[in-house]
Amino acid sequence: MACKRSSVRLRYPPQALSHLRVTFSFMPYYCYIIYSESKDKYYVGHSEDVVKRLLQHNDGLSTFTAKASDWTLAYKEEFETREEAAKRERQIKKKKSRKYIEWLIHG
């Protein structure tokens, strides 16, 4: 089937707009590890806003972290998409290793 020519006319020819630069900004996503000294536990998660999420953990809005209110950010990695951050979170959790988490934090 032959392609029909579009009848849409551009207001400005593409050459007239070549000086304009289009920049796309993205909101990064993070895989993070927080630590509670009182419970001596780590928590691995992912979020778009790590600071806001940390406040939620300390305010008891998450079931696992509600038992302590001294969570501090120990580690974070930045990703372009939520899927990548969630994938990294699963990789870390799948290892089920405190030793690995501490290696990430200190290494």
Protein Blocks (a to p, Z undefined) as FASTA:
>chain_A
ZZdddfbdcfbdfklmmmpccddddddddddddddfklopacddddfblmlmmmmmmnop
afklmmpccbccfbdcddfbfklmmmmmmmmmmnopaklmmmmmmZZ
